[in-house]
Amino acid sequence: MKKGSLFLMMCACLLQFYSCGTQPQQGTAAHYKTLTVELSNQTLQSAYTATLRGRQYVEIRPQVSGIITEIRINEGDVVRKGQTLFVIDQVPYKAALETAMANVKSAEAKLATSKLTAESKEELFKENVVSEFDMQTAQNALAEAQAALAQAKADEVNARNNLSYTEVKSPVNGVASMIPYRVGALVSSSIAEPLVTVSDDEEIYAYFSMDENQIIDLITQYGSLQKALELMPEVSLTMSNGKSYSHAGHVNAISGTVDESTGAVSLRAAFANPDRLLRNGGSGSVVVPTVRDSVIVIPQAATYELQNRVFVYKVVDGKTKSAPVEVFRLNNGTEYIVESGLEPGDVIIAEGAGLVREGITIDDSNSNTIQEQE
């Protein structure tokens, strides 16, 4: 009996201990970091992968066929508009020009003879010495001689142009690429690779894309794409090594169509390149700022998601109350801009919202509770 009584007493004590441990402590306020909502100005930075191109990027190809006899530049040289880069064998083209010039002289002589004959036949016809048929035949021969001269002159122009094309010149200022051909190579207008490419990189264009919704937002914000181009703030460039480019740029072109396969719209930002730091074919990220004035900004840690919706916990009458909010789709990774669901003066839980429960008592007067002002 004594052992049984002792066992029952121990069980009773254990039950009392566990019941005391699990009983909720009524009236004890939880300590959470809170935030009083206020309006502020916010600038969001959004980065977009970009491909860099020179202001002009020209593939230089020959317009005539022949063997390269001279290469007058080195790979990577700075070249000027009109500078001769390559010379193609000129001998056959000089001969063709001389032939064309001789044909012009021959045609001129034939024209002069035909003109004299036609004039003579016309005078003889007036004196009834020759028939009208003879006169008309002479006039037709004159017209044919005139046409032959015009053809000969056209051939001369063509031959002269072909000779000029043997000196392959740069159409733009820029920097030369590597050269896949050497002296002695046979080239033509149909070669697979260009003789060289010349990139005008005094100004660099960064091409990037936004989705259709972002473009609609721009139109809504500025009124039109043209206004967006005029009023958008300056953009910056993060180079491929992760460092920021020292010169700011501006968006100067937005495509008027949406790519059906990707749903994206292409944009172009221009950057000055006085130090030639940026190169055609390079890569980077264009950072576009989005400025929002008089908006509510809250930490992302103050929110939690449920069924693809974003919620915060307001502190109402000293207790937590869940509230849905609509947030701006762009963010800086740490904060949200709240479009609706909060008003200035609202108090919310600032951190650890995912661990908070509905109806928890919050002691704002407690020294451990921190009030933050944006």
Phi, psi and omega per residue, in radians:
M1 nan -0.689 -3.113
K2 -1.145 -0.713 3.125
K3 -1.149 -0.680 3.130
G4 -1.133 -0.713 -3.139
S5 -1.147 -0.698 3.129
L6 -1.107 -0.710 3.124
F7 -1.093 -0.747 3.139
L8 -1.132 -0.664 3.135
M9 -1.157 -0.674 3.130
M10 -1.160 -0.718 3.113
C11 -1.085 -0.722 -3.132
A12 -1.089 -0.711 3.135
C13 -1.135 -0.731 3.123
L14 -1.104 -0.735 3.118
L15 -1.089 -0.726 3.130
Q16 -1.132 -0.647 -3.128
F17 -1.137 -0.843 -3.115
Y18 -1.185 -0.625 3.128
S19 -1.164 -0.618 3.094
C20 -1.210 -0.627 -3.101
G21 -1.234 -0.542 -3.068
T22 -1.700 -0.131 -3.127
Q23 -1.235 2.192 -3.136
P24 -1.091 2.447 3.121
Q25 -1.521 1.768 -3.105
Q26 -1.231 2.396 3.015
G27 1.555 -0.009 3.119
T28 -1.572 2.129 -3.089
A29 -1.469 2.430 3.083
A30 -1.428 2.607 -3.110
H31 -1.847 1.968 3.121
Y32 -2.301 2.603 3.060
K33 -1.276 2.218 -3.096
T34 -2.036 2.897 -3.075
L35 -2.451 2.226 3.047
T36 -1.583 2.130 -3.023
V37 -1.284 2.270 3.059
E38 -2.414 2.845 3.103
L39 -1.428 2.541 3.090
S40 -2.700 2.967 3.047
N41 -1.698 2.469 -3.076
Q42 -2.389 2.414 3.037
T43 -2.061 2.047 3.139
L44 -1.699 2.410 3.128
Q45 -1.887 2.061 3.132
S46 -2.017 2.223 -3.095
A47 -1.774 2.415 -3.141
Y48 -2.276 2.277 3.119
T49 -1.080 2.343 -3.032
A50 -2.301 2.645 3.005
T51 -1.917 2.349 -3.055
L52 -1.703 2.383 3.093
R53 -2.377 2.547 3.034
G54 -1.155 2.794 -3.141
R55 -0.984 -0.665 2.992
Q56 -2.321 2.355 -3.117
Y57 -2.305 1.841 -2.962
V58 -2.059 2.263 3.005
E59 -1.543 2.122 -3.112
I60 -1.594 2.062 3.115
R61 -2.211 2.595 3.122
P62 -1.252 2.588 3.077
Q63 -1.703 -0.166 3.096
V64 -2.302 2.801 3.127
S65 -1.585 2.620 3.084
G66 2.798 -3.135 3.141
I67 -1.642 2.360 3.095
I68 -1.213 2.154 3.126
T69 -1.831 -0.403 3.117
E70 -2.534 2.494 2.930
I71 -2.122 1.984 -2.953
R72 -1.734 0.169 3.102
I73 -2.311 2.808 2.970
N74 -1.773 2.712 3.136
E75 -1.116 2.311 -3.126
G76 1.527 0.012 3.132
D77 -1.174 2.631 2.936
V78 -1.424 2.189 -3.094
V79 -2.074 2.781 -3.125
R80 -1.970 2.686 3.093
K81 -1.034 2.265 -3.134
G82 1.571 -0.122 -3.141
Q83 -1.267 2.394 3.114
T84 -1.334 2.184 -3.101
L85 -1.770 -0.736 -3.104
F86 -2.372 2.678 3.006
V87 -2.180 2.225 3.090
I88 -1.760 2.556 -3.087
D89 -0.730 2.043 -3.024
Q90 -1.623 -0.231 -3.014
V91 -0.965 -0.931 -3.107
P92 -1.128 -0.521 -3.112
Y93 -1.374 -0.562 3.016
K94 -1.151 -0.715 3.106
A95 -1.113 -0.704 3.125
A96 -1.121 -0.640 3.117
L97 -1.182 -0.749 3.127
E98 -1.094 -0.682 3.080
T99 -1.098 -0.756 -3.137
A100 -1.115 -0.702 3.120
M101 -1.139 -0.675 3.099
A102 -1.151 -0.678 3.114
N103 -1.108 -0.598 3.096
V104 -1.142 -0.784 3.135
K105 -1.094 -0.720 3.109
S106 -1.098 -0.741 -3.141
A107 -1.158 -0.649 3.102
E108 -1.104 -0.718 3.125
A109 -1.140 -0.765 3.116
K110 -1.098 -0.636 3.113
L111 -1.142 -0.748 3.133
A112 -1.074 -0.727 3.122
T113 -1.132 -0.762 -3.133
S114 -1.129 -0.598 3.127
K115 -1.188 -0.747 3.106
L116 -1.100 -0.729 -3.128
T117 -1.117 -0.761 -3.123
A118 -1.127 -0.720 3.132
E119 -1.136 -0.718 3.129
S120 -1.109 -0.805 3.136
K121 -1.070 -0.617 -3.135
E122 -1.163 -0.725 3.119
E123 -1.173 -0.717 3.134
L124 -1.166 -0.583 3.110
F125 -1.170 -0.645 3.120
K126 -1.112 -0.512 -3.142
E127 -1.659 0.167 3.104
N128 1.060 0.542 3.110
V129 -1.515 -0.655 3.108
V130 -2.089 2.833 -3.117
S131 -1.424 2.901 3.078
E132 -1.082 -0.581 3.121
F133 -1.062 -0.772 3.130
D134 -1.106 -0.718 3.131
M135 -1.116 -0.772 -3.118
Q136 -1.155 -0.630 3.096
T137 -1.094 -0.713 3.121
A138 -1.149 -0.686 3.116
Q139 -1.164 -0.649 3.090
N140 -1.142 -0.678 3.091
A141 -1.107 -0.640 3.088
L142 -1.121 -0.769 3.121
A143 -1.095 -0.690 3.124
E144 -1.137 -0.680 3.118
A145 -1.150 -0.656 3.091
Q146 -1.120 -0.728 3.113
A147 -1.151 -0.687 3.126
A148 -1.112 -0.643 3.105
L149 -1.173 -0.738 3.117
A150 -1.067 -0.724 3.105
Q151 -1.113 -0.726 3.137
A152 -1.115 -0.690 3.110
K153 -1.161 -0.670 3.096
A154 -1.115 -0.707 3.101
D155 -1.114 -0.619 3.108
E156 -1.157 -0.762 3.107
V157 -1.049 -0.766 3.140
N158 -1.091 -0.767 3.128
A159 -1.136 -0.682 3.125
R160 -1.144 -0.721 3.102
N161 -1.100 -0.789 3.138
N162 -1.031 -0.679 3.101
L163 -1.137 -0.700 3.125
S164 -1.152 -0.562 3.136
Y165 -1.201 -0.268 3.091
T166 -1.197 -0.317 2.984
E167 -1.734 1.794 -3.076
V168 -1.443 2.046 -3.039
K169 -1.975 2.738 3.119
S170 -1.415 2.262 3.114
P171 -1.433 -0.166 -3.080
V172 -2.477 2.847 2.926
N173 -1.352 2.560 3.111
G174 2.923 -2.825 -3.116
V175 -2.062 2.340 -3.102
A176 -1.408 2.550 3.077
S177 -1.518 -2.939 3.006
M178 -1.214 2.684 -3.076
I179 -1.953 2.016 -3.085
P180 -1.433 -0.059 -3.087
Y181 -2.061 2.761 3.114
R182 -2.260 2.957 3.102
V183 -1.016 2.328 -3.110
G184 1.766 -0.197 3.139
A185 -1.314 2.446 3.087
L186 -1.555 2.151 -3.081
V187 -2.231 2.865 3.104
S188 -2.723 3.112 -3.119
S189 -1.208 -0.235 -3.087
S190 -1.787 0.264 -3.131
I191 -1.087 2.573 -3.091
A192 -1.216 -0.776 3.126
E193 -1.804 2.477 3.079
P194 -1.177 2.783 3.072
L195 -1.024 -0.730 3.132
V196 -2.912 2.786 2.997
T197 -2.000 2.496 3.127
V198 -2.100 2.163 -3.120
S199 -1.969 2.139 3.046
D200 -1.498 1.743 -3.036
D201 -1.912 0.425 3.008
E202 -1.098 -0.491 3.017
E203 -2.318 2.342 -3.099
I204 -1.899 2.367 3.059
Y205 -1.756 2.256 3.068
A206 -1.855 2.039 -3.113
Y207 -1.719 2.222 3.128
F208 -2.532 3.076 -3.043
S209 -2.300 2.562 2.957
M210 -2.117 2.706 3.091
D211 -1.369 2.923 -3.035
E212 -1.049 -0.650 -3.117
N213 -1.115 -0.663 3.128
Q214 -1.161 -0.662 3.099
I215 -1.162 -0.702 3.081
I216 -1.064 -0.701 3.092
D217 -1.062 -0.721 3.118
L218 -1.091 -0.780 3.128
I219 -1.087 -0.724 3.130
T220 -1.130 -0.717 -3.095
Q221 -1.221 -0.732 -3.018
Y222 -1.817 -0.262 3.106
G223 1.800 -0.535 3.118
S224 -2.909 2.864 3.101
L225 -1.129 -0.645 3.123
Q226 -1.092 -0.743 3.094
K227 -1.151 -0.636 3.111
A228 -1.069 -0.751 3.123
L229 -1.096 -0.627 -3.101
E230 -1.339 -0.598 -2.947
L231 -1.910 -0.190 3.141
M232 -1.046 2.459 3.119
P233 -1.189 2.912 3.117
E234 -1.107 2.621 3.111
V235 -1.945 2.828 3.102
S236 -2.097 2.958 -3.089
L237 -2.252 2.234 2.987
T238 -1.727 2.086 -3.078
M239 -1.302 2.998 -3.061
S240 -1.117 -0.378 3.102
N241 -1.509 0.089 3.102
G242 1.550 -0.093 -3.134
K243 -1.588 2.689 -3.134
S244 -1.433 2.375 3.085
Y245 -1.291 2.450 -2.969
S246 -1.292 -0.336 -3.094
H247 -1.827 2.324 3.069
A248 -1.329 2.731 3.122
G249 -2.198 -3.123 3.104
H250 -2.495 2.549 3.095
V251 -1.340 2.113 -3.069
N252 -2.098 0.067 3.103
A253 -2.753 2.397 3.063
I254 -2.305 2.240 -3.124
S255 -1.074 2.513 3.121
G256 -1.522 -0.001 -3.124
T257 -2.243 2.779 3.093
V258 -1.816 2.318 3.082
D259 -1.183 2.030 -3.058
E260 -1.123 -0.546 -3.085
S261 -1.342 -0.497 -3.090
T262 -2.018 -0.301 -3.063
G263 1.249 0.334 -3.076
A264 -1.879 2.744 3.091
V265 -2.079 2.299 -3.101
S266 -1.463 2.474 3.080
L267 -2.271 2.787 3.118
R268 -2.317 2.239 3.075
A269 -2.005 2.424 -3.102
A270 -1.851 2.365 3.123
F271 -2.254 2.333 3.023
A272 -1.151 2.550 -3.080
N273 -2.372 1.000 -3.044
P274 -1.144 -0.495 -3.096
D275 -1.647 0.061 -3.132
R276 0.985 0.586 3.130
L277 -1.319 -0.603 3.134
L278 -1.591 2.536 -3.075
R279 -2.199 2.576 3.045
N280 -1.028 2.348 -3.121
G281 1.571 -0.076 3.130
G282 -1.303 -3.096 -3.126
S283 -2.430 2.923 3.133
G284 3.094 -2.880 3.108
S285 -2.310 2.213 3.055
V286 -1.508 2.196 -3.122
V287 -1.802 1.998 -3.067
V288 -1.849 2.106 3.105
P289 -1.432 2.486 3.019
T290 -2.082 2.002 -3.068
V291 -1.694 2.207 3.080
R292 -2.184 2.172 -3.123
D293 -1.745 2.505 3.051
S294 0.934 1.059 3.124
V295 -2.178 2.876 3.082
I296 -1.635 2.173 3.138
V297 -2.065 2.251 3.128
I298 -2.278 2.695 3.075
P299 -1.186 2.568 3.056
Q300 -1.120 -0.469 3.106
A301 -1.171 -0.245 3.113
A302 -1.518 0.058 -3.079
T303 -2.139 2.829 2.947
Y304 -2.513 2.754 -3.092
E305 -1.931 2.468 3.088
L306 -2.532 2.048 -3.140
Q307 0.947 0.855 3.082
N308 1.102 0.349 3.044
R309 -2.083 2.660 -3.100
V310 -1.817 2.351 -3.119
F311 -2.231 2.716 2.957
V312 -2.254 2.914 3.011
Y313 -1.894 1.985 3.017
K314 -1.427 2.684 2.998
V315 -1.787 1.849 -3.092
V316 -2.062 2.104 -3.106
D317 0.935 0.684 3.065
G318 1.398 0.058 -3.124
K319 -2.225 2.687 -3.131
T320 -1.336 2.417 3.105
K321 -2.419 2.127 -3.122
S322 -1.194 2.438 -3.133
A323 -2.517 2.278 3.077
P324 -1.331 2.569 3.096
V325 -2.343 2.662 3.016
E326 -1.805 2.199 -3.103
V327 -1.959 2.638 3.077
F328 -1.139 2.412 -2.988
R329 -1.181 -0.381 3.055
L330 -1.599 2.509 3.080
N331 -2.642 2.922 -3.107
N332 -1.711 0.190 3.120
G333 1.624 -0.284 -3.131
T334 -2.209 -0.327 -3.069
E335 -2.347 2.747 3.028
Y336 -2.060 2.529 2.905
I337 -1.649 2.159 -3.078
V338 -1.584 2.125 3.128
E339 -1.459 -0.639 3.138
S340 -2.776 2.780 3.109
G341 1.921 -0.274 3.103
L342 -2.321 2.644 3.091
E343 -2.192 2.635 3.059
P344 -0.947 2.365 -3.105
G345 1.738 -0.324 3.073
D346 -1.116 2.533 3.080
V347 -1.909 2.268 -3.121
I348 -2.265 2.817 3.006
I349 -1.248 2.220 -2.984
A350 -1.574 -0.414 -3.100
E351 -2.445 2.633 3.027
G352 1.137 0.609 -3.099
A353 -1.049 -0.523 -3.125
G354 -1.186 -0.270 -3.139
L355 -1.771 -0.078 -3.101
V356 -1.486 2.659 3.089
R357 -2.068 2.823 3.116
E358 -1.171 2.364 3.000
G359 1.442 0.214 3.098
I360 -1.280 2.384 3.112
T361 -1.362 2.264 -3.123
I362 -1.990 2.205 -3.135
D363 -1.683 1.653 -3.124
D364 -1.190 -0.416 -3.086
S365 -1.432 -0.223 -3.118
N366 -1.188 2.469 -3.082
S367 -1.166 -0.351 3.122
N368 -1.379 -0.220 3.124
T369 -1.551 2.154 -3.029
I370 -1.824 2.244 3.052
Q371 -1.679 2.165 3.138
E372 -1.955 2.500 3.073
Q373 -2.075 2.275 3.072
E374 -1.335 nan nan
